[in-house]
Amino acid sequence: MPTPLPAPALLRRLDNGPVSADLSAGLRALAKDCGLKLDPDAELAKSWCLFWVAELAPSLPLAGFCLAWAVADEIELISIGTPPQARRQGIARRLMETLIAEGKRSGARAIFLEVRSRNTAALKLYRAFGFTALEERRAYYPDGEDATLMSLNLPPATASPLQP
């Protein structure tokens, strides 16, 4: 059962292609609040892009996002974020549940991600979903911090291979 979001929350998948200028600006601002860089227009132009946003209310700023790429029979989590004021409310957990459900539905065999090795909150979240560390990438980030490469194997599906 998916983790409930604070009412009146909405988790919405974005269609590939152009989005409104307001939504694009909101996504850029959200990414910046999360300490991330994001070009939503460039990402959504990719046919292999999977993109969800969490909204607490239409009049409020976005409360989270999840960006992944579906390629062949794998999904790569590119970025997930919630701004500081929306953390510890289950939003990232719900976004991860949605990503994993999409992976299973589409027949992906695994989900991969890279995370800062000192990001204990993210590591705890990913481990709670069954992700395991594959390797450390030394000095991976521009500031010299290491990255941990993680994966989650998904059960074999009877569905057709992953479609973009």
N, C-alpha and C positions, 0 to 999 in steps of 0.2 A: 504494500500500500504506500503510495507516495507521501512524503512528508508534507503536511499542510503548511501553506504559506500564511503569513498574517493576513487577515481579512482587510480589505477586499482585494487580495493579491491575484495576479494573473500571470501565468507563464505562457509565453507566446513564441512560436517559431516564426522567424522572418523568412519570407520568400526570397529566393535568389533574384538579384536584379536591383534596380535603383530603389532607394527609399527616400522619404521626404527629407528636406533640408533640416527640419526640426528634429526628426529622429536621428539623422546622421550626427547632428551637433550634440544631441543628448548622449549618443553612444560614445562620441569622442570625449565628452566631459566625464562620463562615467568611467571610462578607461583611465583617464588622467587621475580621477579621484582614487582609483585602485592602484595607482603607480604603474600603469601599463600603457603601452602605445598601441593604437588601433586605428586602422583606416577602414571603417565599415563599408564604404562604397567599393573599395578595391576587393575586400573579402567577399562581399555579396555578389560581385560580378563573376566569381568562380563557381562553376557548376558543381564542384565537389564540396562547397561550403555548407556547413550545418550551423545555424545561428539561432539561439534562443535569447529572449530577454525576459526579465522579471519586472513586473510593474505592481506597485502597491496600490496605486490609484492613478487614473488618467492625468490628474492635475499635478502629480508629484514627479520628481525626477526618477529615472529608472533605478531599480534596486539591485540589479545584477544582470550578468550576461554570461553566455557560454558560446565559445567559438570552436568548432572542430572541422576537420577535413575528413571526408570519406573517400578513400582511394583503394581501389581493388577490394580486398576483403578485410581491410583494416580501417580503423578510425584513429586519427591523431588529435588529441585535445590540444588545441593551440593556445587557448587562453580562457580563463574563467575568473570572474571578479565580482565582488560586492563591495560597495563603498563602506568606509569605516562605520558610518551611522546605521548601516543595514546588516552588519555582521552579527553572528550568533543568533540568527532568527530562522535558520534552516533553509535559507535561499540557495546557497551553494550546494547543499545536500540535495535539494529538489532539482536543481539544474543537472547535477551528476546523475541522479536517478533517471532523468529524462534522456540524457545522453546514452546511458547504458541500455535503457529500453529501446532506443532507436537502433543501437548496435545489434541487439538481439533480433529486433523486428526485421532488420535489413539483411541479416545473415553475415554480419562481420564476425571474424574469428577472434579479434582482439582489439583492445583500445590501448594506445600508447600515449605517454605524456612525459614531459620534462618539468621538473620543479626545482626551485632553489633548495639546496640541501639544508639550509637553515630555516626554511619556512615550515616550522613545526606544525602549525595549524593545518596547512594544506596537506602535509605528509600524513597527519592523523586522519583527515577526511578521506584521502585516497586509500589508506590502509583499511579503513572501516568498510570500504566497498570491495576489498579483496585485492587491490593492486599490490604488486610486489616489485621490489627494486631489482633492476636488471644490471645496472652499472652506474658508476659515478663518472661524470665528465668534469675533469679538473679545469678550473678557471674558465668555465663555459660562458659566463656572463661578462659584459664589458667591465664591471667593477671587480672582476676576479673571483667572484663566488662560484663554487662548484654547483653542478646540476646533478640531480638524481633522475635517471631514466627509469620509468616504471611501466608496467603493463598489467592488463587484466585480460585473461583468456575468457572468452565467452563460450557458452555451450554450443555444440554444433546445432545449426538450425536446419529446418526442412524447407526454409524459404529459399528463393532464388538468390544468386549472388548480389552483393551490394550494388544498388543502383544510385547514381548521383541525383 
